């Protein structure tokens, strides 16, 4: 019996460090672009430890950063790829310059827009993409034509298109607008151009497609090109990770040391740093930023509590609160002694 080698597989380490996905890391290894302790490796069947020195294409691989997640409103016309053989603009060409190296969770095709998740952690990317996650992805879809509700039943029942089986979709007809109709479509799988191909199969043509949510993460009031970081606590809660894992799932604690928690390069930091699971983004915004208002509002309450505990029998605290609650009647605008019911002072 042989002992299990210490450490983790090299492809997993590269993925965790945000270098590439596991599959891409294995390809880089096969091309001889990865070295461990000065030796070029050609097989991913190697375990490495934090003490090993790893380089990719001559650049050292740093220790994995805290796992982070961003919401990005992908505009129409961008390719979800790090490079494009046709020379088209990519998502990564248009991200804010202060963002670290990130990978996309899944894809949106060239003519689609809306919510795209970005992460700096390969293992988090893999986890969010797994079919077992089962998160519902919702889309707003505009189609050419005026379908009636019964026309959408094949989508709801599941269908086979060009030999590929599509699972049942959640489809609702929202409104008909001129020659077009708006639908809301929800699905739990992400096959290539699935919605467009399914609509074509029932005689409809998609002329606009916007992803509005991915599991608990929502597009909300974001505009094309906007980037917002998900709060570490929200990320941890949504993935069901225990508190002990906070150091590897992104927490609010390291955020003050970052250049920016989210938002585009053209927008100031007050944009919310994460999309809430329920309610509007604006309703949660005050909780996402360490503004001084909570500290100011809590100070009078703390002071009142101390006064009450210092002299609980005198009754002065209720009178003090009564005066502060009704400041206007105790400050007459006229000269001293002229307020109604107050006799003038004597002796001067």
N, C-alpha and C positions, 0 to 999 in steps of 0.2 A: 504493500500500500504506500502511495506517495502523498506527501503533504500538498495541500492546495497552495499554489504560488501566492505570495503576498501582493497586495495592491489591486488595481483594476486594469482591465484590458485597455490597451493604448487608444483604440478607437473611441471608447467610452470617455476616456480622459480628455481627448481632443474635443469631443462633442460637449462635454460638461464645461470646458473652458470657452465655448462659443466659437471655436475655430471652424467647425463644419458639422454636418450631420454625421451619424455613424457610417452610413454608406459612403458619403463623400470622403470621410477620413480614411476609410479602407482603400478607396481609389487613390488618394494621395500617397498612402503608404506603398501601394503597388507601383507607383511611378517613381519611388525613391526620393520623395520630397521630405520625409520625416527621419530625423536622427534621434537616437537615445544615447546619452552619454558619449556623444561624438561618433557613434557608429550608425551608418545608414541601415534602416530596417526595411524589409520587403514583405513581411508577413504581419497581419494584425493579431496573430496568436502570440501576444506578448503582454505580460502584466507589468505595470510600472507603479512606482510608489512616489510620494511627494519629494523624496530625495533625489529622484532621477532628473537629469537635465534633458529636456525635450526641445527640439527646434523643428519648425515647419518652414520650408523654403528659406532656410538660413535665419529665420526670426525666432527668438526664444518664446516658448509658451509659458505664460504667467499662470499663477495659481487661479483657480476658478473664482470669479467674482460672485457677489450675492446675486441670486437668481431674481430677475426683474421682468416685468411684463408691461408692454405699452399697447394702447389702443391707437390705431392709425386710420384716418379716413382716406382710403385709397381713391384718388381721382380716376376717372375714366381715361384710358389711353396710356397707362403705365403697365409695364410688364412686371409680374411678381417673380423676379429672378435677379441674381447678383450680376449677371451679364446676359446680353442677348446677341445671338449670332447675326441678326439682321440690323444691329445697331440702333434698336429702338430704346427710348428712355425707359429706365427701370424705376421701381419703387425706391430703391436704395440710393438713386441719384438725387432724390428729392427730399430726403430726410434732413432734419435739423443737424447742423454740424457738431453740436455738443452731445449727440446721442452716441453711446458706445457701439461697438460692432454688434449687430442684431441679425436674427434670422426670422423669417416669416413662419407663422403657424398655418400651414395649408396655403392655399393660393386663391386669388381672384383673377379671372382671365382679363385680357387686354381691354375689352369693352364693358367690363363690370366695374362697379364702384362700391364704396361703403367700407364696413368694418373689417380691418385686417389686424390680427394680433401679431405683435413683434416681441421677441425675447432675446436675451443675451445668453441663455442657457439651453444647450442642446437636449439635456434630459427633460427639461420642462417642455420644450417644443414637442418632443416625442410623446410625452404623457398627454398633452392636450390634443394631439392628432390621433391617438389610439381610438379605434372604433368602439372599444369597450367604455370609453368615457360617455358616449351616448348623449352628448349635449345637442340640443335643438338649435339649428341655425335658421334664422328667419330672414326673409327677403321681401322687399317691395318690388313687384314686377309689373312693368307696363307692356301690354301686348297690343299688337295691331289686330283689330277685330272687335266684335261685340258678342262675346260668348255668354250663354245662359248658364246658370248654375249646373244643370245636368251635364253640360258639355265637359265639365271638369271632373266628373266621376272617375274616368280612367286614371287620373293622377292620384286620386284618393285610394283607389283600389290596388295600386301597384301595376306596373306595366313593363313590357320587354321592348327595348328599342335597339335595333340593329344587333340582336342577339345578346344584349346586356340587360340584366334584370334590375329595374329600379324599384326600391322599396316604396310603400305607400307614403304620400306626401300629405301634409295638412294644408289645404287650399281654401281660401275664401275669396269671393268676388266682392271687392270693395265698392267700386263705382265704374260707370261707363262715362267716358269723357270724349265726346266727338267720335272719331274713328278708332279710338283706343279704349282700353279698359285697364283698370288697376287691380292687381291681385296681391294678396299676402300669401306667401308660400313658406312652409316650414319643413325641414328635412333633417335627418340625423346621419346622413352619409354625404360624402363630398366627391362623387365621381365626376370625371372631367365633363364640364359643360352640361351637367345633368339637367338643370332646369330648362335651358334653351333647347336641348334635344327632345325633352319630354313635351314641351309646348309645341314644337314643330310636328311631333307625331300626332297631335290632336288638331292640327290645322291652324295654330296660332304662331305668330312671329314676335319674339321678344325684341323690343326696341329700347328698353332701359331696364337695368337690373341693379338693385341696391341692397347690399347685405346690411341689415339693421341690428342684428344681434348674433352673438356666438356664445351659446350657453347663457351664463348670467351676465355677460359683458355686453353693454348696449352702446349703440352709436349716439343716442341722445341728441344733444343740440350741437354736435360737432359739425364743422364745415370741411369741405375737401382740402386735404393737406394738413389738417390738425393732427397733433400727436399729444396724447395724455398718458401719463404713467398710472398704472393701477397701484393703489396703496398696498403695502406689504401685508397688512392685516387682512384686507379683503382677499388678496391672492391666497393667503394661507387658509382662510375660512372656506373659500369656494373649492379648494382642492382637498379639504378635509384633512389637512396635515396637523399633527400635534404641535403644541407650543414649543416643544424641544427642537422642532425643525425650523424655527423662525430664522436661524442664522443662515439657512440655505434656501429660503423661499422668499426673501425680500421682506424687510420690515420698515416701518416708518423711521426707526432710529437712525440709519445711516443717511437718510435723505438730506438733512441739513448740510452735509458735506458735499453733496452733489452740486453740479453747476446749476441744474434745473430739474425739478421733479416731473416736468412734462410740458406740453404746449409746443407751438411751432416757434421757429426762430423769430418770426415777426410779431409774436404776441407775448405780453408780459406774463410772469409767473402766476398772477391770480387765477388763471384758468384752473379748474378742478383737476386734481392729480389722478383721479380714478373714477370710473363710472360706477355708480352704486347699483346694488342688486335690485333695489326697489326704490321707488320715488324718483324725482327728477335729479339731474346732476347739480342744478343750482341749490336744491334743498340740502344737499350734503356738503356743498363747498365749504361752509364755515368750519366743518369738522376736519377738513383736510389741510388747513393752513394754520400755522402757529401764530395767529395774529394776537395782538395784546388785548383785544376786547374781553375775552373770558377772564383774564387776570384782573382787569379793571372792575368788571362787574362783580367778581367774587370778593374783592377787598372790603367793600362796605359791609357785606354779610359777615365776613370774618370779624370785622371790628365790632359789629353789633353783638355778635355772640360773646366776645370777650367782655364787653361792658355788662351784659346781662349776668355773666358768671361772677363778675367782680362785686356787684352789689345787688343781689337778687331781691332784697326786701324793701328797698327804698322807693321803688316805683318810678325812678327817674328815667328808666329806659323807655317805658311806654310814652311818657311825656315828650322825650327827645324824638321819638319816631313820629309822634303826632305833629310836632312843630315842623319837622322836616317834610312831612307829607303835605302840610298846608302852609307853604312859605308865604304866599301872597297876602293872606289876611293879617299876618303879623308884621308886615312892612308897609305901613300907610304911606301914601305918596305925599301927604301934607306935612306940616311942621309937627314937632313932638307934642304930644298931648292933645292933638286935634282929632284923633280917631274917635268914632262914636263909642260912648260908654266908658271912656277913660278920662278921669278927672285930671286937670292940669296939676303939675308938680309945683310945690310951694317952697319958699325959702331962697329963691334965686331970682 
